[in-house]
Amino acid sequence: MSEAGLTRDAFLGGRVQAWQPAKGYRAGTDPVFLAAACPAETGETVLEMGCGVGVASLCLGARVEGLHITGVERQPAYADLARRNGLDVVEADLTALPQDLRARSFDHVMANPPYFAEGDGTPASDVGREGAFREDTPLSAWIDTARSRLKPKGWLTLIQLAERLPECLSALSSGFGSVAVLPVQSRAGRSAGRVLIRARKGGKAPFRLLAPFLVHEQPHHLSDGDDYTARAAAVLRDGASIDFQ
């Protein structure tokens, strides 16, 4: 992809810089929230499935030093950009991973699977954006692949539309436990649009539904500016983690 068709965008208050297509799928706040929710610690291994240009992995690496992060991305142009952004990337479909990756296991897997099921809504005109937002691999297959690649007691972290939470929980019922769901609510008085999910391979702790993570301070957008809550600003600007307590 020529540099003329790219932008270099800042995340975490400029601590992370990432090349992205000027048109097509562009990372916003969701991969930043995903990275903040991943409980990885120094020295551990992380696999990001469907990494796009690598923003979630880059944000996680900026927050936690000494991680060994690998991305998987099936769209060649996005895989190339992720490499340009400094990420170790395997170009493959998650249902057909190469043998060397299938021989590895990880302490953590994180993913932002496509939000829309096949046949839902109007297809995007841009191929990259369509591939990022509309699935042709079922959500259950994402979770199955994550389970296969995780070490025993390893953690899976997901961000997904709230309306698809039942599908996620159904798929997680096989091989996962210690599931915690954090609703992400844009403004007070509104339904949660996203959910952050943590689940542990072989976990035994009971299911937990946490109090919502509120992104914006005001119930309505009143003026110019982002009006983030202090908690959201700490994540989006300063690289803070999201506490699942």
Helices and strands as residue ranges (DSSP letters): G 3-5, E 6-11, G 12-14, E 16-21, H 30-37, E 45-49, H 55-63, E 68-73, H 76-84, E 88-91, H 99-102, E 106-111, H 127-133, H 139-149, E 150-161, G 162-164, H 165-172, E 176-185, E 194-201, E 208-209, E 213-214, H 230-238
